[in-house]
Amino acid sequence: MESSGIYHNEKVVIAGFVSNCRDGAMSEFGRVETVCRRLMRQFPNAKTELEYMSEYAFLVAVVLSAQTTDVQVNRVTSELFRKCKTPDDIMALGLEKLQNEIKSIGLYRNKAKFIMRLTQALQEEYGGKIPQNRSQLESLPGVGRKTANVVLNTLFGQDVIAVDTHVLRVSKRLDLSRSTNPLVVEMDLERIIPKKYKRLIGNMLVLHGRYVCKAKRPDCANCVLRELCNWNVG
C-alpha cells in the first residue's frame, strides 16, 4: 500500500509539472514545434527562389536582391551570367557596362559598384572562392549579415537564419519575436527553433510571408497557422 501511495503521489507531482509547463515554457515549445511542422508540410522543399549557376553567381544575385523581387533579379542574372560566366568576366565587363546590364534593378548604380569591389576582393583575398565564414563574408563590399546568412545557409547548408522583411513580419505575427530589429529577431529564432528545423526555417518563413502571410492582404482563411497567429484577420 505504501509503495502504491508513493507512486500515486509521483503521478500527481508529474501531472502538476506538465500542467504548469503548459502555461509556460512547455506550451511555447509545443507551439513553436507545431509552427515548424506545419510549415514543413506546406513547404517540404523550401529553398531560395533565386536562380543561379555557380556560388559566385548566387552571391551576386543576393546582393542584387536587396529591395528587389527575386523574379526581377532572376531576369537580370539569367542574361548577365549568360554573357559573364566567371568573376574574371565581370571584371572585364567593367563598371559602366555592368550598370547597364542591371539597370532595371533598384539602386543599380551602387549595387554595380559593390559587385565590382566584392569581385575584386574575392580574387585578391580568397582566390575567387566564396568564404564559408560569416565574418569573412561580411568583410566583402555590399555584404551584410542577412546576405552572409543567406549564402551560408543556401550554399553551405549552415543552420543560420537570414531575417528579411518577410521573416520579420511573420515572426511578429506568430509571436516568435516581438522585436523589429533583424538581429534581435534572428537571435530569438535561433533560441526557440528546434535544431532539426533551423536550416529550413528561414526559407519556410520567407515563402509563407510571400505567398500567404502577405503584408497588405494576408490570406488568413487559407493559412495553416491561423489558430496559432495573434494577427489572424480571417
C-alpha positions in Angstrom: 0.0 0.0 0.0 2.8 2.4 0.9 4.6 1.9 -2.4 1.3 2.4 -4.3 0.7 5.7 -2.4 4.2 6.9 -3.3 3.6 6.0 -7.0 0.3 7.9 -6.9 1.9 10.9 -5.3 4.6 10.9 -8.0 1.9 10.9 -10.7 0.2 13.9 -9.1 3.5 15.8 -9.0 4.3 14.9 -12.6 0.8 15.9 -13.7 1.2 19.2 -11.9 4.6 19.8 -13.5 3.1 19.2 -17.0 0.2 21.4 -16.2 2.5 24.2 -15.2 4.6 23.8 -18.3 1.5 24.1 -20.5 1.1 27.6 -19.1 4.8 28.4 -19.7 7.9 27.1 -21.4 6.4 23.7 -22.5 3.4 25.3 -24.2 5.7 27.7 -26.1 8.0 24.8 -27.1 5.0 22.9 -28.4 3.6 25.9 -30.2 6.9 26.5 -32.0 7.2 22.8 -32.9 3.7 23.0 -34.4 4.5 26.1 -36.4 7.6 24.4 -37.8 5.9 21.1 -38.5 3.0 22.8 -40.4 5.4 25.0 -42.4 7.4 21.9 -43.3 4.2 20.2 -44.6 3.3 23.3 -46.6 6.8 23.9 -48.0 8.5 20.5 -47.8 11.3 21.6 -50.2 11.7 25.1 -49.1 14.6 26.8 -50.8 15.6 30.2 -52.2 13.7 31.3 -55.3 16.9 33.0 -56.7 18.2 31.1 -59.7 22.0 30.6 -60.0 24.6 28.6 -61.9 27.5 29.0 -59.5 28.4 30.0 -56.0 29.7 33.4 -57.3 26.5 33.9 -59.3 24.4 33.3 -56.2 26.4 35.8 -54.1 25.8 38.4 -56.8 22.1 37.6 -57.0 21.7 38.0 -53.2 23.4 41.4 -53.4 21.1 42.4 -56.2 18.0 41.2 -54.4 18.0 44.0 -51.8 14.8 45.9 -52.2 14.1 44.0 -55.4 11.9 40.9 -56.1 13.5 37.6 -56.8 11.6 37.4 -60.1 13.3 40.6 -61.3 16.7 39.5 -60.1 16.3 36.2 -62.0 15.5 38.1 -65.2 18.6 40.2 -64.9 21.1 37.5 -63.7 20.0 35.0 -66.4 21.1 37.4 -69.0 24.1 38.7 -67.1 25.6 35.3 -66.5 24.9 34.1 -70.0 27.5 36.7 -71.0 29.7 36.7 -67.9 30.2 33.2 -66.5 33.1 33.9 -64.1 34.4 36.7 -61.8 37.0 37.5 -64.4 34.3 38.1 -67.0 32.6 40.6 -64.6 35.8 42.4 -64.0 36.5 42.5 -67.8 33.0 43.9 -68.3 33.7 46.9 -66.2 31.5 49.1 -64.0 29.7 51.1 -66.7 28.7 48.1 -68.7 27.7 46.2 -65.6 25.5 49.1 -64.6 23.8 48.9 -68.0 23.2 45.2 -67.6 21.5 45.6 -64.2 19.8 49.0 -64.7 16.3 47.5 -64.3 17.1 46.8 -60.7 16.6 49.3 -57.9 19.8 51.0 -56.7 21.6 49.5 -59.6 24.5 52.0 -59.6 25.5 51.3 -56.0 24.9 47.6 -56.5 27.2 47.5 -59.5 29.9 49.2 -57.5 29.5 46.7 -54.7 29.7 43.8 -57.2 32.9 45.1 -58.8 34.5 45.7 -55.4 33.5 42.4 -53.9 34.6 40.5 -57.0 38.0 42.1 -56.8 38.2 41.3 -53.1 37.2 37.7 -53.7 40.0 37.3 -56.3 42.7 39.1 -54.2 41.8 37.7 -50.8 40.1 34.4 -51.3 41.3 33.1 -54.6 38.0 33.7 -56.2 36.2 31.3 -53.8 33.2 32.3 -51.6 34.3 32.2 -47.9 32.3 29.9 -45.6 32.7 32.1 -42.6 30.3 34.9 -41.7 33.0 37.5 -40.7 34.9 36.9 -43.9 31.7 37.3 -45.9 30.7 40.4 -44.1 34.1 41.9 -44.9 33.1 41.9 -48.6 31.7 45.2 -50.0 27.9 45.1 -50.1 27.6 42.0 -47.9 25.8 42.5 -44.6 24.7 39.9 -42.0 21.5 39.0 -43.9 23.3 38.4 -47.2 26.0 36.4 -45.4 23.4 34.2 -43.7 21.6 33.6 -46.9 24.9 32.5 -48.5 26.0 30.3 -45.6 22.6 28.7 -45.4 22.0 28.1 -49.1 25.5 27.3 -50.4 27.0 25.6 -47.4 24.0 24.2 -45.5 24.7 26.0 -42.3 22.0 26.3 -39.7 21.8 30.1 -39.8 18.7 32.2 -40.2 18.5 35.1 -42.5 16.0 37.7 -41.5 14.4 39.7 -44.3 11.1 41.7 -44.3 9.0 38.5 -44.7 10.7 36.8 -41.7 10.3 40.0 -39.6 6.6 40.3 -40.4 5.7 36.6 -40.0 7.8 36.2 -36.8 6.0 39.2 -35.2 2.5 38.0 -36.2 3.2 34.5 -34.9 4.8 36.0 -31.7 8.0 34.2 -32.4 9.7 37.5 -31.7 8.3 40.9 -30.6 11.3 42.9 -31.9 11.5 44.8 -35.2 15.3 44.7 -35.1 16.5 42.0 -37.5 19.4 40.9 -35.3 17.2 40.5 -32.3 14.7 38.6 -34.3 17.5 36.3 -35.6 18.7 35.7 -32.0 15.1 35.0 -30.9 14.6 32.5 -33.7 18.0 30.8 -33.0 16.9 30.4 -29.4 13.4 28.9 -29.9 13.6 27.0 -33.3 14.4 23.3 -32.8 17.7 22.3 -34.4 16.1 19.9 -36.9 14.2 22.9 -38.5 16.9 25.6 -38.4 18.4 25.0 -41.8 14.9 25.4 -43.5 13.0 27.7 -41.2 14.3 30.9 -42.9 13.1 29.9 -46.3 9.8 28.5 -45.0 9.1 31.8 -43.3 10.0 33.7 -46.4 7.7 31.6 -48.6 4.9 31.8 -46.1 5.2 35.5 -46.0 5.5 35.9 -49.7 2.5 33.7 -50.7 0.2 33.5 -47.6 1.0 35.9 -44.8 1.4 38.9 -47.1 1.9 42.4 -45.8 -1.3 44.1 -47.0 -3.7 41.3 -47.8 -2.7 38.1 -45.8 -4.6 35.0 -46.8 -5.6 34.1 -43.3 -8.6 32.0 -44.4 -6.2 29.5 -46.1 -3.3 29.8 -43.6 -2.2 26.6 -41.9 -1.1 28.6 -38.9 -4.3 30.7 -38.4 -5.3 29.5 -35.0 -1.7 30.0 -33.8 -1.5 33.5 -35.0 -2.1 36.6 -32.9 -2.8 38.7 -36.0 -5.4 36.4 -37.7 -7.9 38.6 -39.6 -9.7 35.7 -41.3 
